[in-house]
Amino acid sequence: MTALLEVNSVGVRYGNAVAVDEATLRVDEGEWVALIGPNGAGKSSLLKAILGLVAHGGEIRFAGRGLDRLRAWSRQRLGIGYAPEGRRLFPGLSVEQNLLVGGYNLSDDRVRAGIGQAFEIFPRLRERRRQSAGTLSGGEQQMLALARALMSRPRLLLVDEASLGLMPLNVNATFKALDELHRLGHAILLVEQNARMALKHAGRAYLMETGRIALEGPAAELARDPRVLESYVG
């Protein structure tokens, strides 16, 4: 398959602290990849490096183009969407207004198309379109965070801790939505502490520990690996 995202020997430091140490991974066109590991392993820092939100060493390429000299907004325009940990919605704005924020740099036609697509994928958001985001359930807020990330129709969707703070029923609904986005052709790189769910749905996976990639391979194989079973799946 053709590589969409290539991360080669990337490192991230915060002062003297090493958050990411020589991490290498790839996501192919249309592929769903999970990045699992304990809290503090460096997973979110690696996502932020891909997005250009933190300084980093090493090389990051997207669709064959080097990103290292590009600002965060330029990377987004190339086709990288981001649903951050904790959703980070604007609670006082309506569902529709939050989607408009996600399409702030798009033409009116693309904004209308993006909102239409969001409501097709997430019918519940259509029902709540005029409701304040802060009054939505946790699951509905996660749907809105994903829909906002999709406004620019990205080729790659970076999702940070999709299940964080959600009830089990909403976790299942969130992963069902990710399944649908994957079916529609979006490549996904999912950072997730819920290893059981991540490995059940993704095609490939990486295990990150103390800033390094410790294991990689088909998600089904990692789900059976004794090291993963003992520490992350249970």
URMO-V669855 format. One record per residue. N is the residue number from 1. SS is DSSP state (H for helix, E for strand, C for the rest). PHI is phi in whole degrees, -180 to 180 (none if undefined). PSI is psi in whole degrees, 0 to 359 (NA if undefined). Layout:
<<N/SS/PHI/PSI> <N/SS/PHI/PSI>>
This chain:
<<1/C/none/161> <2/C/-85/130> <3/E/-70/130> <4/E/-96/312> <5/E/-119/130> <6/E/-127/121> <7/E/-115/116> <8/E/-122/112> <9/E/52/48> <10/E/-85/135> <11/E/-127/145> <12/E/-132/131> <13/E/-124/144> <14/E/-117/95> <15/C/67/235> <16/C/-89/354> <17/E/-86/130> <18/E/-93/115> <19/E/-92/321> <20/E/-131/130> <21/E/-125/100> <22/E/55/48> <23/E/-82/136> <24/E/-132/129> <25/E/-156/171> <26/E/-148/154> <27/E/-130/123> <28/E/-85/165> <29/C/-53/128> <30/C/71/11> <31/C/-95/150> <32/E/-111/116> <33/E/-119/136> <34/E/-106/141> <35/E/-119/106> <36/E/-110/169> <37/C/149/170> <38/C/-72/165> <39/C/-60/134> <40/C/87/7> <41/C/-76/344> <42/C/108/6> <43/H/-62/310> <44/H/-67/326> <45/H/-64/324> <46/H/-67/319> <47/H/-60/317> <48/H/-65/327> <49/H/-66/317> <50/H/-61/322> <51/H/-79/348> <52/C/82/21> <53/C/-91/345> <54/C/-136/153> <55/C/-68/147> <56/C/-152/157> <57/E/-100/178> <58/E/82/196> <59/E/-129/138> <60/E/-127/128> <61/E/-126/142> <62/E/-131/122> <63/C/53/39> <64/C/84/358> <65/E/-108/134> <66/E/-70/135> <67/C/-103/354> <68/C/-61/334> <69/C/-98/1> <70/C/-95/141> <71/C/-73/167> <72/H/-59/316> <73/H/-67/330> <74/H/-70/324> <75/H/-67/320> <76/H/-63/320> <77/H/-68/337> <78/H/-74/343> <79/H/123/32> <80/E/-115/117> <81/E/-101/158> <82/E/-143/123> <83/E/-111/104> <84/C/-77/163> <85/C/-61/136> <86/C/80/7> <87/C/70/312> <88/C/53/49> <89/C/-82/171> <90/C/-97/98> <91/C/-63/332> <92/C/-83/351> <93/C/-95/155> <94/E/-72/169> <95/H/-55/311> <96/H/-65/322> <97/H/-67/324> <98/H/-63/322> <99/H/-67/322> <100/H/-62/323> <101/H/-60/320> <102/H/-65/338> <103/C/-113/29> <104/C/-61/332> <105/C/-105/17> <106/C/-105/161> <107/C/-70/161> <108/H/-58/320> <109/H/-64/318> <110/H/-70/326> <111/H/-64/314> <112/H/-62/319> <113/H/-65/321> <114/H/-65/317> <115/H/-66/320> <116/H/-60/316> <117/H/-64/319> <118/H/-60/318> <119/H/-73/334> <120/H/-71/317> <121/H/-74/323> <122/C/-123/79> <123/H/-56/330> <124/H/-61/326> <125/H/-68/328> <126/H/-62/318> <127/H/-64/331> <128/C/-104/15> <129/C/-57/329> <130/C/-101/4> <131/C/-87/143> <132/E/-63/138> <133/H/-61/327> <134/H/-68/345> <135/H/-97/0> <136/C/-76/158> <137/C/-69/166> <138/H/-58/318> <139/H/-65/320> <140/H/-68/323> <141/H/-64/323> <142/H/-67/321> <143/H/-59/317> <144/H/-67/321> <145/H/-62/318> <146/H/-67/317> <147/H/-63/320> <148/H/-63/320> <149/H/-66/336> <150/C/-87/354> <151/C/-58/325> <152/C/-88/8> <153/C/52/59> <154/C/-70/153> <155/C/-81/332> <156/E/-128/131> <157/E/-113/119> <158/E/-96/123> <159/E/-124/122> <160/E/-107/110> <161/C/56/65> <162/C/-64/329> <163/C/-97/1> <164/C/-60/124> <165/C/76/9> <166/C/-97/148> <167/C/-68/155> <168/H/-52/319> <169/H/-62/320> <170/H/-73/329> <171/H/-61/314> <172/H/-61/318> <173/H/-65/322> <174/H/-66/316> <175/H/-70/329> <176/H/-63/321> <177/H/-66/320> <178/H/-64/322> <179/H/-58/318> <180/H/-67/319> <181/H/-64/321> <182/H/-65/318> <183/H/-61/328> <184/C/-78/355> <185/C/110/0> <186/C/-77/132> <187/E/-76/144> <188/E/-132/132> <189/E/-117/110> <190/E/-108/119> <191/E/-90/127> <192/C/-156/129> <193/C/-83/338> <194/C/-79/81> <195/H/-62/323> <196/H/-58/311> <197/H/-69/318> <198/H/-61/315> <199/H/-74/337> <200/H/-71/327> <201/H/-104/328> <202/C/-76/161> <203/C/-88/318> <204/E/-130/165> <205/E/-152/155> <206/E/-125/140> <207/E/-105/126> <208/E/-113/132> <209/E/-138/132> <210/C/44/47> <211/C/85/354> <212/E/-117/152> <213/E/-78/114> <214/E/-94/326> <215/E/-145/154> <216/E/-153/157> <217/E/153/185> <218/E/-55/139> <219/H/-58/321> <220/H/-63/326> <221/H/-73/318> <222/H/-63/326> <223/H/-66/339> <224/H/-102/355> <225/C/-70/129> <226/H/-55/323> <227/H/-65/320> <228/H/-73/317> <229/H/-58/315> <230/H/-70/320> <231/H/-98/331> <232/H/-126/340> <233/H/-106/316> <234/C/83/NA>>
